[in-house]
């Protein structure tokens, strides 16, 4: 499962929006459930956001063996699947 913060600031141009959609499609194609939250919702309804994340984790099938995670500042390595989100 992945949770993304999708702000309008990153989607001003069609290219930015397309990049986000392509990343979402790559993650979904690998079996990753992607949850999207606007920054405002995280600020105003943090308990609801946390509840939605907990619910998604509870219904998860568990770790995907073909996906490994790395800190965003290290970038993807061989066979790591989708690229990490932009900070």
HUMO-V189894 format. One record per residue. N is the residue number from 1. SS is DSSP state (2 for helix, 1 for strand, 0 for the rest). D_LAST is the distance of its C-alpha to the last C-alpha in Angstrom with 1 decimal. Layout:
n=N ss=SS d_last=D_LAST
n=N ss=SS d_last=D_LAST
This chain:
n=1 ss=0 d_last=17.7
n=2 ss=1 d_last=14.0
n=3 ss=1 d_last=12.8
n=4 ss=1 d_last=10.3
n=5 ss=1 d_last=9.7
n=6 ss=0 d_last=11.0
n=7 ss=0 d_last=11.6
n=8 ss=2 d_last=14.2
n=9 ss=2 d_last=12.4
n=10 ss=2 d_last=10.4
n=11 ss=0 d_last=13.7
n=12 ss=0 d_last=16.3
n=13 ss=0 d_last=17.5
n=14 ss=2 d_last=19.0
n=15 ss=2 d_last=17.1
n=16 ss=2 d_last=13.7
n=17 ss=2 d_last=15.3
n=18 ss=2 d_last=16.9
n=19 ss=2 d_last=13.8
n=20 ss=2 d_last=12.5
n=21 ss=2 d_last=16.1
n=22 ss=2 d_last=16.5
n=23 ss=2 d_last=13.6
n=24 ss=2 d_last=15.2
n=25 ss=2 d_last=18.6
n=26 ss=2 d_last=17.8
n=27 ss=2 d_last=16.7
n=28 ss=2 d_last=19.7
n=29 ss=2 d_last=22.0
n=30 ss=0 d_last=21.3
n=31 ss=0 d_last=22.3
n=32 ss=0 d_last=19.1
n=33 ss=0 d_last=19.4
n=34 ss=1 d_last=16.3
n=35 ss=1 d_last=16.3
n=36 ss=1 d_last=14.7
n=37 ss=1 d_last=14.6
n=38 ss=0 d_last=14.4
n=39 ss=2 d_last=13.3
n=40 ss=2 d_last=17.0
n=41 ss=2 d_last=18.2
n=42 ss=2 d_last=16.2
n=43 ss=2 d_last=17.7
n=44 ss=2 d_last=21.1
n=45 ss=0 d_last=21.7
n=46 ss=2 d_last=19.7
n=47 ss=2 d_last=22.8
n=48 ss=2 d_last=22.9
n=49 ss=2 d_last=19.3
n=50 ss=2 d_last=20.0
n=51 ss=2 d_last=23.3
n=52 ss=2 d_last=21.9
n=53 ss=2 d_last=19.5
n=54 ss=2 d_last=22.6
n=55 ss=2 d_last=24.8
n=56 ss=2 d_last=22.6
n=57 ss=2 d_last=22.5
n=58 ss=2 d_last=26.3
n=59 ss=0 d_last=27.1
n=60 ss=0 d_last=25.0
n=61 ss=0 d_last=27.1
n=62 ss=0 d_last=25.4
n=63 ss=0 d_last=23.3
n=64 ss=0 d_last=23.3
n=65 ss=0 d_last=24.9
n=66 ss=0 d_last=23.4
n=67 ss=0 d_last=19.8
n=68 ss=0 d_last=18.3
n=69 ss=0 d_last=15.0
n=70 ss=0 d_last=13.4
n=71 ss=0 d_last=10.9
n=72 ss=0 d_last=7.5
n=73 ss=0 d_last=9.0
n=74 ss=0 d_last=12.1
n=75 ss=0 d_last=11.5
n=76 ss=0 d_last=14.1
n=77 ss=0 d_last=17.7
n=78 ss=0 d_last=20.9
n=79 ss=0 d_last=21.3
n=80 ss=0 d_last=18.0
n=81 ss=0 d_last=17.8
n=82 ss=0 d_last=14.8
n=83 ss=0 d_last=11.8
n=84 ss=0 d_last=8.7
n=85 ss=0 d_last=6.3
n=86 ss=0 d_last=3.9
n=87 ss=0 d_last=0.0
